[in-house]
């Protein structure tokens, strides 16, 4: 599959299914002008593993996937459709492992807070669906990269402060 101009046509279910298949966009090889010693499938696995590790360790797995999406030429619309279920699975696995490996690690939050979080997430997804219809794929990709850099910088700064403060 070659990316379409503006990537606006990749909003269909076929685009998401293709991205999740064994011929995911990273299987096309390295983008023009770049090289990699890893096979495309190995790069995809490494990005997934890195995302999982960072999600579990720091709560932020998207920068690794963002870099992989750009480096592999993964169209923005199918990338977005594909990573949404990925983050659900990674989040559930990380939470289950956290509860299993460190009982009591999760804060006992009132059910109203959980309900509010679910409602806020639903409103955010609905707003995103409305926005994506008006936003060019290139602007969405730029926003993704800016948020990924800011998130990574925030987690790095938090880690440095933690290490330096003892």
N, C-alpha and C positions, 0 to 999 in steps of 0.2 A: 504494500500500500504506500503510495507516495502522498505526502502532505498536500492538501489542497490550499490554494491561495486563501489566506485569511482563516482557514480551518473551519469556516462556518458550517460546512456540510457534514462535519463529523459528530453531530449530535444524536445520530441514530443509534439504536441498540446494537447494530452490527459493528459500529466503531468500537463500542465498549467490549463486545465479545471478542473482536479481533485483538484488542489490546491485552485481554486476559489469556488469549490462547498461546500455544507454544511458539507461534510466529508473531509474538508481540513486537511492537515497533523497534525494540532494541535489536531484533534479529536481522535488521537491514544492514547492520554493520556500523562502522564508525562514520560520523558525519564527514562530508568532504573537507579535506584539509586537516584532518585529525588522524591519529593512529592510536591503537590500543593493543596491548599484549594479551588481554583477556578476550575470549570469545564473547560474542554478544549475549548468549544465554548466561555465561558466567558473570558478566557485568550486571545483568538483571538480578541474578541471585545475590550478588554482593550488595547491590543497592537495597534489595529487600531485607537482607540480614542486617545491614547497617541501619536501616530505618527502624527495624525491630529493636535492636540494641539501644539506639538513642531514645526511642519512645519509652522503653522500660527504664532506662537509666536517668533520663532527663525530661521525659514527657514531651519530647519534640523530635519526631521522626521525619518530618516533611523536608528539611533541607537536603537530605541524601536523595530522596525521591525526586526533588526538584532538579537537582544537578543531573540525575540520570535521565529525566525527561528531556532536558535541553540537549544533553550530550548524545542521546540516541535519536533525536528528531521526533520524539513522541508527540503527536498532535495534541494541542491543549484540551480540546473537548473530550477526546477519548481518555486522555490522562486523568482529567477530573472525574469522569464517570468510573474509571477503574480504581482510583485511590480511595474513593469514598467507602466502598465495602472493605478495602484493605485496612483502613484505620479503625473500622468497627471491629474487625477480627483481631488486629494487633492490640487494641485497647482492651478487649475482653480477655485475651490471653494474658496480657500484662497484669490486669487487675486480679485475675484468678491466681496467677503465680504469686503475686504480692500477698494475697490473703493466705495462700498455702504456705509460703516460705516465711512470712513474717506476720503471724496472726496479730490483729489489733492495729496493723499499720494504717488501715483506712479509717478516716475520721468517722465517728458515728454522727451522721448528719440527719436532720429531721426529714421526713418524707416530703414535706412541702418544698424543701430546697431541691430535692431530686426532681419533683414534679416541675418546679420552676425551670430547672436546667433542661428538662426534656422539652418544655414549651419554648424556651429560648432557642434551643437547637432547631426545632421545627420552624420557628419564625425565621431564623437565619438561613435555613435551607430554602424556604419559600422565597425570601428576598434574593438569594443567590440565583435561583431559577429565573426570576424576573430580570435580574441584572444581566445574566448571561445572554439573554436574547437581544440586548441592546449594546453589549460590550464586544468590541472586536477581540478575536482570539489573541492577537498580539498584546493588547492591553491587559487581558487576563493573565497572560504569561508574565508580563512585566510585574503586575501586582503580586503574583505568586512568588516571583524571585525576590522582590523587595521584602515581602513578609517573611520569607524564608531566611534572608540575610539578617533582618531585624530579630527574628526569633533565635537564630543561632548566636548572634552577638549578645543577646540578652542572657541566654543560658551560659555562654562562655564567661560573661562578666560575673554572673551569679556564682559560677564555679570558682573563678579567680578570687572573688571576695571571700568565699568560704574557705579556700585554701590559705589565703593570706591572713585571715583573721584567726586562724588556728582552729 
